[in-house]
Each structure stands twice: as C-alpha cells, then as structure tokens.
Amino acid sequence: MTRSAGVATLHAWLGFGLATLCSCFSAFAQNVETVHFESGDGKTQLVAYLYTPALPGPHPAVVALHGRTGLYSTRAAGRYEAGTLAPQKKMWGEYWASRGYAVLFVDTFGPRGYPQGFAAGTIRNRPTEINEITIRPLDAYAGLKYLRSRADVIGDQIFLQGWSNGGSATLSSMEKRAPGIAAANPATGFRAAISMYPACTQVQDHYGTSYRSYAPVLLLIGSADEEVRPASCENLAAVAKANGSLLDFVLYPGAQHSYDTPVPARQGHAPNVEAAADTLRRAEMFFQQQRPPR
C-alpha cells in the first residue's frame, strides 16, 4: 500500500461510517472467533478474539495488546464480545487478515474486572493485577502459546503489536528479561514487535538503562501526543540501540495519541491521517521483512 493509498483508505473508512469497515477488507476476513486460554499468571482465564483470513492457512500471526481503554467500544453498553470491539481494533483485525495474518486480540482488563478500561491520567493509580510491565507480558506469552497450538498458524512467525498501555506492555514483553519466557529469542518468542505510542517512562522506570530487546522492535509515536512523553520514547530508543537492540524509532510530526483510531476526533487532524497511513504501510513492510524463509 502506498502512502497516498493509505490516506485515501482512511478517508474511505470515515466515509462509510464509523461502524462499518472498508469493503475492500471485508472480503478477506470473514472469521472472528472467540477463544479462551489461561494467562501466564496461572490464575486468570483470558478471553481473546481471533481474526483469521478467509484463505486456508497456515498463516503468520499477531498477538495484539489493547490500550488503557480496553478492547471494547464505548457503546458496548455492558455487552463485551466480538461484535462490540472498538473501531480501532476492528480496523487492525481486518487490515492484518486482509494481508494474510491471523490476529489475536487478548482482553487483559475484562477478565480481571475492568472491561471498560481506565481514564487518561490514571496510570500510577491502576490495579497491580493489570500492570503493563510485569503482568500483561504474561498474557502476551499466553497468547503466543495458544497460537502455536493451532494448526492454522505458522508457529515461528508470530509477532506482537500493542497500543498505548499495550505498547508499554509490548516493550516489556520484548525485553531480554521479559516476564513469561526464559532465554527469549526470535525463534522461541515473538519474531518482532510494533509498539505504538507507549508510556516509555514506565518501561524505563522498570528496566533502567539496561533495556535491550531480544528481537526487532518498531516504536511509533506522534510529536503532539497528549498522554505520554515522546521524548521518553526517544530516550528509551537511544538506550535500547546503544545496548544492541534492533529498534527503529519513528516520530510523526504533529500526530496525537491514538492517531490511528478511525473516528472524526482523530482523523479530522491531518497529521494523524498522515501518520496512520504511514503506519499501515510501515507495519506491513516491517513484519514482512522479519518473516524467515520457509
């Protein structure tokens, strides 16, 4: 997908209405399955939603970690299921499935009693049982284990992607001392990861100046992010690269937090549209480059 085509696609989504995804994706991803498996914490039964391509597998796959607002639409009205996933999650599920990937959206908050997520600015007052640095990686690796149990998934081509709070969880999951996996490498863990507008301060507070990823990471954030500090992510990226990490850092001028969310409040801001289009293109290329030959 070219940059201009990506921008046109985002505008097309808005034109069709917020509840409807672009028809060019719908033909590829007809299947959304609700699945359950145990977290690596040994006590939480997780629920997740698996998008699969219409074409037969096996497929490469993505474990997807939601942000602080959880997986579901603000209009879910207490009905938390595949049909009430938020527009951003539906968009990415359809996007990856149209590219031949299975996508597993893991609900970290709902099974622990917080299906509607948390308000902005509450990061230091949230329950320890949903901690993005020490607990959510356990859910990510449980998702990896689940996907590897499926015959329709290529076991050594599983990636990780997270947004906001899930982006922080992604960075923690990719650290060489990550919770939930021992002696991690691209063959035993995730092949690569994309972290979008994370709270890098939380990651640095935990890992200090020794942060090092065990596999390639793409870190994306807007310069006008209202919720997290882009400078902290720029600093973490520098630390990670100095320690030998294969980490690419992209700062989008003028883009805000959740710049890829397909709602007017975000896509009415031109830098967000540009950043979202580039992210779609860059994400597909990044994962494709990390896939080993078969």
JOFEN-V46153 format. One record per pair of residues at least 24 apart in sequence whose C-alpha atoms are under 7 Angstrom apart, sorted by the first residue. I is the first residue (numbers start at 1). J is the second residue. Records with the same first field share a line. If there is no record, write none. Layout:
BEGIN
I: J ; J
END
This chain:
BEGIN
1: 281
2: 281
3: 277 ; 278 ; 281
6: 277
7: 273 ; 274 ; 277
14: 262
18: 87 ; 263
19: 87
21: 91
25: 94 ; 95 ; 98
26: 94
28: 53 ; 54 ; 97 ; 98
29: 53 ; 54 ; 94 ; 97 ; 98
30: 54
34: 82
38: 142
39: 138 ; 139 ; 142
40: 138 ; 139 ; 142 ; 180
41: 138
44: 111
45: 111
46: 107 ; 108 ; 111
47: 106 ; 107
48: 104 ; 105 ; 106 ; 107
49: 82 ; 104 ; 105 ; 106
50: 102 ; 103 ; 104 ; 105
51: 93 ; 97 ; 102 ; 103 ; 104
52: 97 ; 101 ; 102 ; 103
53: 97 ; 98 ; 100 ; 101 ; 102
57: 152 ; 153
58: 151 ; 152 ; 153 ; 154
59: 100 ; 101 ; 102 ; 152 ; 153 ; 154
60: 101 ; 102 ; 153 ; 154 ; 157 ; 158
61: 101 ; 102 ; 103 ; 153 ; 157 ; 158 ; 159
62: 101 ; 102 ; 103 ; 104 ; 158 ; 159 ; 160 ; 161
63: 103 ; 104 ; 105 ; 140 ; 143 ; 144 ; 159 ; 160 ; 161
64: 103 ; 104 ; 105 ; 106 ; 160 ; 161 ; 162
65: 105 ; 106 ; 161 ; 162 ; 163 ; 166
66: 162 ; 163 ; 166
67: 163 ; 164 ; 165 ; 166
68: 117 ; 118 ; 164 ; 165
69: 116 ; 117 ; 118
70: 109 ; 115 ; 116 ; 117
71: 107
72: 116
87: 262
88: 261 ; 262
108: 136 ; 139
132: 165 ; 166 ; 168 ; 169
133: 168 ; 169 ; 172 ; 203
134: 179
136: 169
137: 169 ; 172 ; 173 ; 179 ; 180
138: 179 ; 180
141: 180
156: 187
157: 191 ; 291
158: 190 ; 191
159: 190 ; 191 ; 192 ; 193
160: 190 ; 192 ; 193 ; 194
161: 193 ; 194 ; 195
162: 194 ; 195 ; 196
163: 195 ; 196 ; 197 ; 198
164: 196 ; 197 ; 198 ; 199
165: 198 ; 199
167: 195 ; 196 ; 197 ; 198
168: 198 ; 199 ; 200 ; 203
170: 195
171: 195
172: 203
174: 213 ; 214 ; 215
175: 211 ; 212 ; 213 ; 214
176: 212 ; 213 ; 214
184: 214
185: 214 ; 215
186: 214 ; 215
191: 215 ; 290
192: 216 ; 217 ; 290
193: 217 ; 218
194: 218 ; 219
195: 219 ; 220
196: 220 ; 221
197: 221 ; 257
198: 228
199: 228 ; 229
200: 232 ; 233 ; 236
201: 232
204: 236
209: 239
210: 243
211: 239 ; 240
212: 240 ; 243 ; 244 ; 245
213: 245
214: 245
215: 246
216: 246 ; 247
217: 246 ; 247 ; 248
218: 247 ; 248 ; 249
219: 248 ; 249 ; 250
220: 249 ; 250 ; 251
221: 250 ; 251 ; 252
222: 251 ; 252 ; 253 ; 254 ; 255 ; 256 ; 257
223: 251 ; 252 ; 253 ; 254 ; 255 ; 256
224: 254 ; 255 ; 256
225: 255 ; 256 ; 257
226: 256 ; 257
227: 257
END
